[in-house]
Amino acid sequence: MNRTLVRTAMAAAVAAVIALPGAASADSDRIAKLYEAAKKEGEVIFYTTGRKAYNKKFSKFWKEKFPEVKLKILRKNSGKLIQTFAAELAAGKPRPDVISVSVPYMAEIWLEKGLYAPYKPATFDRIDPGLRDPNGHYISRTVFLLLGAYNTNLIKDTSTLPKKFKDLLDPKWDKKLLSAHPETAGSSRTFYATMVHNNLAGGWDFLKELGKQDLFYTRGNSAAARMIVAGERPLAVAISSHNIVVAMDKGQAIKWYAYEDGAIVNHSPMGILKSAKHPNAAKLLMEWTFSVEGQNQLARWGRQWGVVKGAESPKGMPPLDKFNMVIPDLKFMIKGQKEFLDKFGDLMGKRG
């Protein structure tokens, strides 16, 4: 599909600001019924890659709203969470009732393995089809963008910032760039794999040249944001938008910029597992997450865009239709992961 058409359709679906009549009532009715059923189970176990600060706010809110259903959260970065879950599966003892990870193609892998129990919340039809499995096996919680970032103390003249990806190849950026490594950071894997699949700026040929700029690598995107703030390097190739905005909220020396030739979209598919020991509590978590209330809270806590029509956009960020969005192909990202990472390491450098 034409990228402009995809961008327009997705923006309309995700960033619409008028909720459908009666939707809030439907959300509330389902949530009330599920809460009663979930009380008998007493808890729900949620594996996530969400930020610690967000999880802290979420846990506090949940305890007040659903006091008789304990929310147990295991939070790790993408690579470690995937490894942990894989080890549990191999041992025949998967713990989570619900799992969400910011490596979106993992949802397709887990779907192929038959790990999900399908569930459609009341708002299911108000979520863009590109952000959910048609049968409800998984749904993306929120949307965020992979944007460039810079240290505002080290770069005063914003006219010198890269406008297109190829501007990163300018000799002035030699030994000035950093990035989270795709081996350990799911969002960065999405970013670079989409660069290759969509042939942005020349795909692998571009990355070969970019590798000559002697990038500094971090394990994750939050660490990349901290390194920019600290002045370790003045410019980041791409960081998850919420990591940048959270640092900006604190008054730290960082701001984002967007490339004219594409703002790559990332998201965190979320689904209930067939092995869930607390199925009603899992449904409650899904139902609340995709209610208008839940989506608005996620936008406020996580500084990401909601996926349900009628939800808020993150404070201080432009609407999605202001960006030239590029949607990752999840099925492409499943193929040849080891080969992709090996080639990336050869061209761009291994993680330190």
Protein Blocks (a to p, Z undefined) as FASTA:
>chain_A
ZZklmmmmmmmmmmpcbdcehklmmmmmmmmmmmmmmmmnopacdddfbdfklmmmmmmm
mmmmmmmbccddddddfklmmmmmmmmmmnopafbfbdcdfbfklmmmmmmnopaccddd
fklmmpcfklccfklpaccfbdcdddddddfklmmblmlpcfbfklmmpmklgokaccdd
fklmmklmmmmmmmmmnopghijmmmmmmmmnopaddfblklmmmmmmnomambdfbacf
klmmmmmmnopacdddddfkbccdddddddddfklmblmlmmmmmmmmmmmklmmmmmmm
nopacfbehiacdehiacfklpccddddfklmmgoklmmmmmmmmmnopaZZ
